[in-house]
């Protein structure tokens, strides 16, 4: 059932069974869509290279969308405790040692390198996050040399006959943390390592750098990449602000990604061509965002000058009719939905929040539902009624969650209308800034 490092490339039934459950939960936590996976060569030796913005979630995103048992590489310091090391090995993760782990430890990479060759030959797929560490920004940082070194040295040790293909994988999150956020896993076109054999043989460091630069350049095509430091926040905000003008339905991927990339490219040109106007636009965006925070409103609310009163009344009635189902789901699911949030309040790095919450949820939900099933069995027996009750738990829990989201949006529309009707000074300023920023659309896009 288990996996050990010596046979990490072999099929594991334990890994298969646990992965099926984890993938199922993961795709509820993040509404995941993969794109272009069908074009990956099925019989080739593959290395997946993904951007790294969301800690463990990035690895699980690959795992949830590939039809293999890939092996991952992670920094060695997380393997320090034996129990943790065994768990990571079970999940098919190999350590990679760095100079900061001590010069003596670098010798361990020789055995790891030999094992990666076994993985590659077995055609599992080797997954490397070549930035080396995570960062919660929509940007690709300079890649480490490790991925090109592993690929080219593996080829060299096999007389350049492995024909390794590197697949750039872009990960695009609508939100890094929130349950129900959207995630696009975009598998790019294969990079043939063989294209760099001659350069590597002629000058080893140069060959490695050329391959690394190619991976970096290609990976940017499949993700949101915002290069500017000075205008990062403005560009990140405006890619969402201008999206409705691109005639793309929000959430429809990869069309939304392509549209946002076009917006970012246009903004980059605007900043270069009209630096003075870019500063003015940046100031307006900052003022607009401060007003949104003051009113506790999201950007989407401001896309309309006001909302139809009849529509609000109708939606309120529908919500009222459905409220008993919501209350039932809330009562029975309040603890498992909120406990992961309570337990992670003291985590300082926000990029770890979704990872810890997902792991807690994977363990907590089945245990919690099993306890309720046992308790209900004592009161209503073990027949069809009890089965219906158990099935209702996750169904009404999900219903309750999305009902709550709809309720928050309804309340936002009501408050927005109310503040508009009252001619609130800051609300008038918010609407004015919205129109001023929107006017830049024709000039920029």
C-alpha positions as a printed NumPy array, in Angstrom:
array([[  0.   ,   0.   ,   0.   ],
       [  2.778,   2.433,   0.91 ],
       [  5.513,   4.121,  -1.072],
       [  9.218,   4.257,  -0.262],
       [ 11.914,   6.328,  -1.908],
       [ 13.55 ,   3.355,  -3.604],
       [ 10.353,   2.561,  -5.524],
       [  8.806,   6.025,  -5.659],
       [  8.425,   5.804,  -9.436],
       [  6.298,   2.641,  -9.211],
       [  2.499,   2.618,  -9.18 ],
       [  1.103,   2.821,  -5.627],
       [ -2.418,   1.58 ,  -4.87 ],
       [ -2.415,   3.511,  -1.578],
       [ -1.483,   6.707,  -3.391],
       [ -4.148,   5.98 ,  -6.026],
       [ -6.955,   5.523,  -3.484],
       [ -6.069,   8.531,  -1.343],
       [ -5.502,  10.697,  -4.386],
       [ -9.008,   9.951,  -5.711],
       [-10.501,  11.331,  -2.496],
       [ -8.132,  14.33 ,  -2.296],
       [ -8.788,  15.246,  -5.946],
       [-12.545,  15.075,  -5.319],
       [-12.336,  17.495,  -2.37 ],
       [ -9.801,  19.718,  -4.141],
       [-12.134,  20.312,  -7.088],
       [-14.822,  21.502,  -4.692],
       [-12.409,  23.812,  -2.878],
       [-11.097,  25.193,  -6.183],
       [-13.384,  24.967,  -9.209],
       [-10.625,  23.59 , -11.398],
       [-10.415,  23.593, -15.174],
       [ -7.509,  22.19 , -17.166],
       [ -6.751,  23.357, -20.674],
       [ -4.662,  21.776, -23.429],
       [ -3.794,  18.632, -21.427],
       [ -4.889,  16.409, -24.32 ],
       [ -1.989,  17.741, -26.416],
       [  0.668,  16.42 , -24.026],
       [  2.632,  13.587, -25.68 ],
       [  1.411,  10.399, -23.978],
       [  4.478,   8.228, -24.516],
       [  7.221,  10.809, -24.017],
       [  9.392,  11.472, -20.988],
       [  7.834,  14.531, -19.342],
       [  8.874,  17.215, -16.862],
       [  6.076,  19.563, -15.77 ],
       [  7.259,  23.095, -14.896],
       [  4.654,  25.267, -13.116],
       [  4.623,  28.749, -11.625],
       [  4.598,  28.768,  -7.82 ],
       [  2.224,  31.192,  -6.073],
       [  0.162,  29.134,  -3.627],
       [  2.36 ,  26.646,  -1.689],
       [  0.959,  23.075,  -1.521],
       [ -2.08 ,  24.005,  -3.619],
       [  0.12 ,  24.416,  -6.714],
       [  1.263,  20.799,  -6.458],
       [ -2.28 ,  19.553,  -5.815],
       [ -3.461,  21.486,  -8.881],
       [ -1.094,  19.453, -11.062],
       [ -2.072,  16.243,  -9.297],
       [ -5.779,  16.922,  -9.848],
       [ -5.389,  17.409, -13.602],
       [ -2.866,  14.822, -14.853],
       [ -3.623,  11.167, -15.562],
       [ -0.403,   9.869, -14.022],
       [  1.242,   9.381, -10.641],
       [  3.802,  12.175, -11.017],
       [  6.724,  12.637,  -8.658],
       [  7.361,  16.081,  -7.187],
       [ 10.543,  17.769,  -6.02 ],
       [ 10.607,  19.99 ,  -2.935],
       [ 13.203,  21.673,  -0.756],
       [ 14.943,  19.236,   1.585],
       [ 14.44 ,  21.104,   4.873],
       [ 10.786,  20.031,   5.07 ],
       [ 11.963,  16.383,   5.232],
       [ 13.857,  16.868,   8.528],
       [ 11.406,  14.912,  10.701],
       [ 11.106,  11.198,   9.951],
       [  7.306,  11.083,  10.175],
       [  6.945,  14.072,   7.846],
       [  9.544,  12.561,   5.512],
       [  7.566,   9.297,   5.319],
       [  4.326,  11.164,   4.583],
       [  5.968,  13.259,   1.853],
       [  7.502,  10.145,   0.311],
       [  4.092,   8.444,   0.338],
       [  2.809,  11.41 ,  -1.664],
       [  5.698,  10.886,  -4.113],
       [  7.796,  13.902,  -3.197],
       [ 11.596,  13.854,  -3.42 ],
       [ 13.901,  16.251,  -1.535],
       [ 16.347,  18.489,  -3.331],
       [ 19.257,  19.809,  -1.281],
       [ 20.555,  23.371,  -1.506],
       [ 23.715,  25.068,  -0.28 ],
       [ 21.741,  26.557,   2.621],
       [ 21.1  ,  22.991,   3.831],
       [ 24.861,  22.602,   4.328],
       [ 27.668,  21.698,   1.931],
       [ 27.792,  18.122,   3.183],
       [ 24.112,  17.598,   2.383],
       [ 24.669,  18.446,  -1.289],
       [ 26.136,  14.967,  -1.744],
       [ 22.651,  13.566,  -1.167],
       [ 21.592,  15.088,  -4.486],
       [ 23.591,  12.393,  -6.304],
       [ 21.18 ,   9.687,  -5.103],
       [ 18.185,  11.949,  -5.733],
       [ 19.403,  12.618,  -9.26 ],
       [ 19.648,   8.885,  -9.986],
       [ 16.119,   8.443,  -8.674],
       [ 14.791,  11.23 , -10.929],
       [ 16.194,   9.289, -13.886],
       [ 14.173,   6.248, -12.752],
       [ 11.09 ,   8.474, -12.542],
       [ 11.682,   9.905, -16.005],
       [ 12.306,   6.507, -17.588],
       [  9.106,   5.202, -15.998],
       [  7.236,   8.081, -17.706],
       [  5.372,   9.109, -14.548],
       [  6.094,  12.747, -15.1  ],
       [  8.449,  14.739, -12.888],
       [  6.977,  17.961, -11.442],
       [  9.29 ,  20.876, -10.651],
       [  8.275,  24.34 ,  -9.44 ],
       [ 11.327,  26.085, -10.9  ],
       [ 10.949,  29.42 ,  -9.095],
       [ 12.158,  27.545,  -6.017],
       [  9.821,  29.258,  -3.542],
       [  6.281,  30.618,  -3.522],
       [  5.16 ,  34.235,  -3.774],
       [  1.552,  35.419,  -3.711],
       [  1.888,  37.735,  -6.685],
       [  0.744,  37.293, -10.26 ],
       [  4.243,  37.318, -11.61 ],
       [  6.856,  34.803, -12.72 ],
       [ 10.19 ,  35.324, -11.003],
       [ 13.569,  34.348, -12.445],
       [ 13.748,  30.555, -12.572],
       [ 16.389,  28.578, -10.712],
       [ 18.913,  26.544, -12.696],
       [ 17.8  ,  23.25 , -11.16 ],
       [ 15.235,  22.333, -13.802],
       [ 17.595,  22.766, -16.762],
       [ 20.394,  21.012, -14.864],
       [ 18.196,  17.996, -14.077],
       [ 16.86 ,  17.763, -17.642],
       [ 20.198,  18.103, -19.445],
       [ 22.235,  15.992, -17.022],
       [ 19.596,  13.255, -17.193],
       [ 19.922,  13.3  , -20.976],
       [ 23.719,  13.321, -20.784],
       [ 23.782,  10.296, -18.462],
       [ 21.611,   8.42 , -20.992],
       [ 23.599,   9.368, -24.114],
       [ 20.951,  11.98 , -25.003],
       [ 18.397,   9.295, -25.847],
       [ 15.607,  10.064, -23.335],
       [ 14.077,  12.773, -25.55 ],
       [ 12.727,  14.68 , -22.537],
       [  9.902,  17.145, -23.093],
       [  9.301,  20.001, -20.642],
       [  5.677,  21.126, -20.323],
       [  5.217,  24.686, -18.997],
       [  2.119,  24.8  , -16.755],
       [  0.438,  28.107, -15.948],
       [ -1.664,  28.246, -12.776],
       [ -4.193,  31.075, -12.587],
       [ -6.263,  31.546,  -9.396],
       [ -9.241,  33.891,  -9.166],
       [ -8.454,  33.96 ,  -5.438],
       [ -5.64 ,  32.19 ,  -3.614],
       [ -7.578,  31.478,  -0.421],
       [-11.359,  31.402,  -0.696],
       [-13.373,  28.208,  -0.984],
       [-15.085,  27.976,  -4.38 ],
       [-12.503,  30.117,  -6.196],
       [-11.719,  29.344,  -9.826],
       [ -8.448,  27.77 , -10.922],
       [ -7.162,  27.373, -14.469],
       [ -4.384,  24.842, -15.089],
       [ -3.018,  25.682, -18.533],
       [ -0.688,  23.072, -20.056],
       [  1.59 ,  24.742, -22.584],
       [  3.319,  23.466, -25.684],
       [  6.151,  20.99 , -25.127],
       [  9.76 ,  22.195, -25.099],
       [ 12.178,  19.624, -26.532],
       [ 15.31 ,  19.419, -24.419],
       [ 17.053,  17.973, -27.495],
       [ 17.06 ,  21.488, -29.   ],
       [ 19.731,  22.407, -26.435],
       [ 22.026,  19.375, -26.711],
       [ 24.584,  21.088, -28.951],
       [ 24.77 ,  24.247, -26.834],
       [ 25.131,  22.119, -23.686],
       [ 27.926,  19.992, -25.17 ],
       [ 29.776,  23.079, -26.385],
       [ 29.371,  25.119, -23.181],
       [ 27.555,  23.459, -20.279],
       [ 26.549,  26.603, -18.285],
       [ 25.412,  28.378, -21.448],
       [ 23.306,  25.394, -22.543],
       [ 21.617,  25.266, -19.135],
       [ 20.926,  29.002, -19.166],
       [ 19.462,  28.905, -22.669],
       [ 17.038,  26.144, -21.664],
       [ 16.121,  27.932, -18.426],
       [ 15.434,  31.164, -20.321],
       [ 13.261,  29.297, -22.831],
       [ 11.172,  27.712, -20.055],
       [ 10.796,  31.103, -18.361],
       [  9.772,  32.828, -21.59 ],
       [  7.24 ,  30.14 , -22.525],
       [  5.741,  29.846, -19.045],
       [  4.775,  33.533, -19.085],
       [  2.48 ,  32.793, -22.046],
       [  0.254,  30.543, -19.937],
       [ -0.3  ,  32.648, -16.813],
       [ -0.932,  36.172, -15.571],
       [  2.441,  37.904, -15.45 ],
       [  2.706,  41.505, -14.217],
       [  6.283,  42.712, -14.597],
       [  6.042,  46.256, -13.237],
       [  6.886,  46.879,  -9.582],
       [  5.767,  50.506,  -9.5  ],
       [  2.412,  49.866, -11.168],
       [  1.802,  46.27 , -10.085],
       [ -1.277,  47.051,  -7.959],
       [ -2.785,  49.301, -10.613],
       [ -2.346,  46.725, -13.383],
       [ -3.649,  43.916, -11.184],
       [ -6.77 ,  45.96 , -10.435],
       [ -7.388,  47.204, -13.978],
       [ -7.164,  43.74 , -15.545],
       [-10.419,  43.028, -13.665],
       [-11.837,  46.544, -14.113],
       [-11.553,  46.504, -17.92 ],
       [-12.562,  42.839, -18.342],
       [-16.303,  43.565, -18.971],
       [-15.25 ,  45.736, -21.917],
       [-13.544,  42.727, -23.541],
       [-16.846,  40.897, -24.175],
       [-15.66 ,  37.858, -22.253],
       [-17.836,  36.153, -19.675],
       [-16.132,  36.227, -16.294],
       [-14.973,  32.759, -15.318],
       [-14.946,  31.395, -18.864],
       [-11.455,  30.03 , -19.29 ],
       [ -9.057,  30.274, -21.028],
       [-10.817,  33.19 , -22.771],
       [-10.65 ,  35.287, -19.599],
       [ -6.919,  34.626, -19.267],
       [ -6.307,  35.698, -22.875],
       [ -8.372,  38.868, -22.377],
       [ -6.536,  39.788, -19.172],
       [ -3.167,  39.184, -20.842],
       [ -4.214,  41.574, -23.612],
       [ -5.245,  44.197, -21.035],
       [ -1.902,  43.851, -19.229],
       [  0.036,  44.15 , -22.487],
       [ -1.923,  47.313, -23.383],
       [ -1.334,  48.808, -19.933],
       [  2.406,  48.13 , -20.207],
       [  2.522,  50.058, -23.5  ],
       [  0.442,  52.89 , -22.008],
       [  2.832,  53.231, -19.047],
       [  5.836,  53.453, -21.386],
       [  4.234,  55.772, -23.958],
       [  2.407,  58.087, -21.527],
       [  4.187,  58.038, -18.156],
       [  2.538,  61.247, -16.874],
       [ -0.974,  59.997, -17.622],
       [ -0.079,  56.646, -16.071],
       [  0.706,  58.412, -12.78 ],
       [ -2.64 ,  60.226, -12.874],
       [ -4.477,  56.971, -13.611],
       [ -2.633,  55.253, -10.769],
       [ -3.739,  57.967,  -8.324],
       [ -7.357,  57.632,  -9.467],
       [ -7.249,  53.855,  -9.071],
       [ -5.839,  54.179,  -5.543],
       [ -8.58 ,  56.664,  -4.586],
       [-11.246,  54.423,  -6.115],
       [ -9.966,  51.378,  -4.196],
       [ -9.966,  53.318,  -0.909],
       [-13.624,  54.239,  -1.417],
       [-14.497,  50.624,  -2.209],
       [-12.861,  49.638,   1.078],
       [-14.721,  52.372,   2.948],
       [-18.095,  51.102,   1.721],
       [-17.005,  47.451,   1.929],
       [-17.993,  46.937,  -1.704],
       [-16.495,  44.782,  -4.429],
       [-15.604,  46.073,  -7.881],
       [-18.431,  44.189,  -9.627],
       [-21.092,  46.239,  -7.791],
       [-19.948,  49.47 ,  -9.432],
       [-20.331,  48.204, -13.002],
       [-23.936,  49.479, -12.953],
       [-25.133,  52.972, -11.936],
       [-27.956,  51.335,  -9.931],
       [-29.89 ,  48.07 ,  -9.697],
       [-33.49 ,  47.38 , -10.698],
       [-35.723,  47.551,  -7.622],
       [-38.136,  44.941,  -8.976],
       [-35.215,  42.55 ,  -9.528],
       [-34.011,  43.097,  -5.954],
       [-37.508,  42.466,  -4.548],
       [-37.937,  39.31 ,  -6.652],
       [-34.551,  37.936,  -5.598],
       [-35.336,  38.751,  -1.955],
       [-38.563,  36.733,  -2.173],
       [-36.754,  33.774,  -3.74 ],
       [-34.101,  33.934,  -1.019],
       [-36.835,  34.024,   1.624],
       [-38.538,  30.934,   0.159],
       [-35.237,  29.032,   0.093],
       [-34.138,  30.193,   3.543],
       [-35.314,  27.013,   5.393],
       [-32.905,  24.912,   3.293],
       [-30.155,  27.428,   4.028],
       [-30.848,  27.336,   7.774],
       [-30.861,  23.523,   7.756],
       [-27.534,  23.418,   5.908],
       [-26.085,  26.167,   8.109],
       [-27.067,  24.419,  11.338],
       [-25.57 ,  21.06 ,  10.349],
       [-22.464,  22.355,   8.542],
       [-21.476,  25.439,  10.518],
       [-18.704,  23.669,  12.432],
       [-16.826,  21.906,   9.576],
       [-17.069,  24.95 ,   7.298],
       [-15.756,  27.364,   9.933],
       [-13.33 ,  25.29 ,  12.001],
       [-10.593,  25.342,   9.296],
       [-10.866,  29.156,   9.252],
       [-10.653,  29.437,  13.054],
       [ -7.663,  27.091,  13.255],
       [ -5.655,  29.062,  10.68 ],
       [ -6.188,  32.592,  12.   ],
       [ -2.648,  32.846,  13.391],
       [ -0.887,  31.808,  10.178],
       [  1.18 ,  34.802,   9.059],
       [  1.847,  33.877,   5.43 ],
       [ -1.55 ,  34.116,   3.653],
       [ -0.342,  31.752,   0.913],
       [ -0.405,  28.913,   3.447],
       [ -4.038,  29.511,   4.414],
       [ -5.71 ,  27.547,   1.624],
       [ -3.221,  24.672,   2.001],
       [ -3.874,  24.248,   5.729],
       [ -7.621,  24.755,   5.369],
       [ -7.836,  22.175,   2.608],
       [ -5.857,  19.597,   4.604],
       [ -8.049,  20.206,   7.675],
       [-11.205,  19.901,   5.553],
       [-10.014,  16.639,   3.966],
       [ -9.732,  15.097,   7.445],
       [-12.549,  16.923,   9.23 ],
       [-15.547,  16.544,   6.896],
       [-15.678,  12.717,   6.669],
       [-15.096,  12.378,  10.437],
       [-17.773,  14.957,  11.237],
       [-20.335,  13.42 ,   8.859],
       [-19.578,   9.926,  10.192],
       [-20.238,  11.103,  13.759],
       [-23.557,  12.68 ,  12.709],
       [-24.497,   9.497,  10.82 ],
       [-23.865,   7.383,  13.934],
       [-25.835,   9.765,  16.153],
       [-28.757,   9.914,  13.719],
       [-28.72 ,   6.117,  13.509],
       [-29.607,   5.901,  17.192],
       [-32.624,   8.163,  16.737],
       [-34.019,   7.335,  13.284],
       [-32.54 ,   3.892,  12.635],
       [-30.277,   2.746,   9.807],
       [-32.77 ,   2.656,   6.957],
       [-33.444,   4.887,   3.984],
       [-34.337,   7.851,   6.192],
       [-30.899,   7.851,   7.779],
       [-29.245,   7.478,   4.361],
       [-31.224,  10.46 ,   3.063],
       [-30.129,  12.473,   6.106],
       [-26.45 ,  11.641,   5.54 ],
       [-26.668,  12.552,   1.834],
       [-28.379,  15.823,   2.745],
       [-25.411,  16.939,   4.868],
       [-22.906,  17.825,   2.097],
       [-25.646,  18.795,  -0.377],
       [-27.269,  21.361,   1.913],
       [-23.84 ,  22.44 ,   3.14 ],
       [-22.818,  23.449,  -0.384],
       [-26.237,  24.965,  -0.996],
       [-25.911,  26.984,   2.203],
       [-22.466,  28.251,   1.239],
       [-23.537,  29.515,  -2.188],
       [-26.804,  30.85 ,  -0.741],
       [-24.716,  32.908,   1.68 ],
       [-22.625,  34.28 ,  -1.213],
       [-25.81 ,  35.258,  -3.086],
       [-27.19 ,  36.86 ,   0.079],
       [-24.052,  38.978,   0.493],
       [-24.292,  40.109,  -3.133],
       [-27.969,  40.978,  -2.718],
       [-27.175,  43.056,   0.36 ],
       [-24.352,  44.803,  -1.538],
       [-26.811,  45.825,  -4.291],
       [-29.294,  47.115,  -1.718],
       [-26.646,  49.208,   0.057],
       [-25.301,  50.491,  -3.26 ],
       [-28.774,  51.634,  -4.331],
       [-29.472,  53.189,  -0.937],
       [-26.232,  55.199,  -0.885],
       [-26.844,  56.305,  -4.48 ],
       [-30.394,  57.484,  -3.738],
       [-29.184,  59.401,  -0.687],
       [-26.65 ,  61.226,  -2.875],
       [-23.897,  60.254,  -0.457],
       [-20.888,  62.478,  -1.222],
       [-18.313,  59.702,  -1.201],
       [-20.597,  57.464,  -3.246],
       [-20.918,  60.216,  -5.837],
       [-17.123,  60.476,  -5.875],
       [-16.852,  56.694,  -6.285],
       [-19.155,  56.782,  -9.308],
       [-17.3  ,  59.759, -10.774],
       [-13.944,  57.992, -10.45 ],
       [-15.447,  54.869, -11.991],
       [-16.442,  56.806, -15.108],
       [-13.083,  58.602, -15.256],
       [-11.16 ,  55.324, -15.094],
       [-13.524,  53.666, -17.559],
       [-12.87 ,  56.488, -20.048],
       [ -9.262,  55.294, -20.295],
       [-10.453,  52.013, -21.789],
       [-10.624,  53.304, -25.363],
       [ -7.253,  55.006, -25.036],
       [ -5.491,  51.987, -23.518],
       [ -7.18 ,  48.917, -24.984]])
